Amino acid sequence: MIYLVATLTYKPGTLSEFIDDAKTCIAATRQEEGCISYDLHQSLTDENTLVFVERWESQEALDGHFNAEHFKVWRDAGSPYFTSRKIEIIDVEEDAVKIL
């Protein structure tokens, strides 16, 4: 099993610019083969920070997600507004953590 935790911080006041694309991406991603769970949380201490918590059956399933059209639309819509991002990928079987 693969976990992905993505912590994304956005420019203040810009969340509304791409939140609809995020909702569309979440709904479509939850239907992808190999997706166990895919949740988005907003920080309680910083309204400009979002955290995706994902569980995937395999690295191949996660790679497929990265190439899915709905993911690309969301990524392209939100990218201009990022001020920082941290992506952690945890492979439970391999006891490995990769930080992007």
C-alpha positions in Angstrom: 0.0 0.0 0.0 1.1 3.5 -0.8 0.2 6.6 1.2 0.7 10.1 -0.2 0.4 13.2 2.0 0.6 16.5 0.0 0.8 19.7 2.0 0.0 22.7 -0.2 0.1 26.3 0.8 -1.5 28.9 -1.4 -1.4 32.7 -1.8 -3.9 34.3 0.6 -7.3 34.8 -0.8 -6.8 32.5 -3.9 -8.5 29.3 -2.8 -11.8 30.1 -4.5 -10.0 30.4 -7.8 -9.5 26.6 -8.1 -11.6 24.9 -5.4 -14.3 23.7 -7.9 -11.5 22.0 -10.0 -10.3 20.4 -6.7 -13.8 19.0 -6.0 -14.1 17.6 -9.5 -10.7 16.0 -9.2 -11.5 14.5 -5.8 -14.8 12.9 -7.1 -13.1 11.5 -10.2 -10.0 10.3 -8.3 -12.2 8.3 -5.8 -13.4 6.3 -8.8 -9.9 5.5 -10.1 -8.8 1.9 -10.0 -6.4 1.4 -7.1 -7.6 4.4 -5.1 -8.4 3.3 -1.5 -9.1 6.8 -0.2 -8.5 10.3 -1.3 -9.3 13.1 1.2 -8.7 16.9 1.3 -8.4 18.8 4.6 -8.0 22.5 5.2 -5.6 23.5 8.1 -7.3 24.7 11.2 -4.4 27.1 11.9 -3.7 28.4 8.4 -6.7 28.7 6.0 -4.3 28.9 3.1 -2.9 25.4 3.7 -4.5 22.3 2.3 -3.5 18.7 3.0 -4.4 15.8 0.7 -4.2 12.4 2.4 -4.3 9.5 -0.1 -4.1 5.7 0.0 -3.3 3.7 -3.1 -3.1 0.0 -3.7 0.2 0.3 -5.5 2.8 2.7 -7.0 1.4 1.9 -10.4 -2.1 3.1 -9.4 -0.6 6.3 -8.0 1.3 6.8 -11.3 -1.9 6.4 -13.2 -3.5 9.1 -11.1 -0.7 11.5 -11.9 -1.5 11.0 -15.6 -5.3 11.2 -15.3 -6.8 14.1 -17.1 -8.9 15.3 -14.1 -5.6 15.5 -12.0 -3.9 17.5 -14.7 -6.7 20.0 -14.9 -6.7 20.5 -11.1 -2.9 20.7 -11.0 -2.8 23.3 -13.8 -5.6 25.4 -12.2 -3.9 25.5 -8.8 -0.2 25.7 -9.7 -0.1 29.4 -10.2 -1.3 29.9 -6.6 1.1 27.6 -4.8 3.5 29.3 -2.4 4.9 26.0 -1.2 4.3 22.3 -1.5 5.6 19.1 0.2 4.7 15.7 -1.1 5.5 12.6 1.0 5.1 9.2 -0.5 5.1 6.3 2.0 5.5 2.7 0.7 4.2 0.5 3.5 5.6 -2.7 2.1 9.1 -1.3 1.5 9.3 0.7 4.7 10.3 3.7 2.5 9.5 7.4 2.6 10.1 9.6 -0.4 9.8 13.4 -0.1 9.3 15.4 -3.3 
